Amino acid sequence: MGRRATIQKNRKACAMLVWNHLKKMANVMGKTIYQLKHQLSSKYLVCELKDPTIKMTVV
């Protein structure tokens, strides 16, 4: 198996693990996976806008 095939296999496995975890969290919270994903990304965006992890400087 070549490097690209291994990388793609690992990427698919990682995506499946994330999807399963989101599914479990959504079931516990009584939401859909898409509602949970939107909520998580919204919270992340708000936090980044308030206090960015990568500081921008004017050159």
C-alpha positions in Angstrom: 0.0 0.0 0.0 1.4 3.4 -1.0 1.7 6.4 1.2 -1.3 8.2 -0.4 -3.5 5.1 0.1 -2.4 4.9 3.8 -3.0 8.6 4.3 -6.5 8.4 2.8 -7.3 5.3 4.9 -6.2 7.1 8.0 -8.3 10.2 7.1 -11.4 8.1 6.6 -10.9 6.3 9.9 -10.5 9.7 11.7 -13.6 11.0 10.0 -15.6 7.9 11.1 -14.4 8.3 14.7 -15.4 12.0 14.8 -18.8 11.2 13.3 -19.5 8.4 15.8 -18.5 10.7 18.7 -20.7 13.5 17.4 -23.6 11.0 17.1 -23.2 9.8 20.7 -23.0 13.4 22.0 -26.1 14.4 19.9 -28.1 11.5 21.3 -27.2 12.4 24.9 -28.2 16.0 24.3 -31.3 15.2 22.3 -30.2 17.0 19.2 -29.3 16.1 15.7 -25.7 15.8 14.6 -26.0 18.9 12.4 -27.5 21.0 15.2 -24.6 19.9 17.5 -22.0 20.6 14.8 -23.4 24.1 14.2 -23.6 24.9 17.9 -19.9 23.8 18.4 -18.7 25.8 15.4 -20.7 28.9 16.5 -19.2 28.8 20.0 -15.7 28.3 18.5 -16.1 31.3 16.1 -17.4 33.6 18.9 -14.4 32.6 21.1 -11.9 33.2 18.2 -13.4 36.6 17.4 -13.2 37.7 21.1 -9.7 36.4 21.7 -7.9 35.1 18.5 -5.4 32.3 19.1 -3.3 33.7 16.2 -2.5 37.3 16.6 -2.4 39.5 13.5 0.2 42.3 13.2 0.3 45.1 10.7 3.5 45.0 8.7 
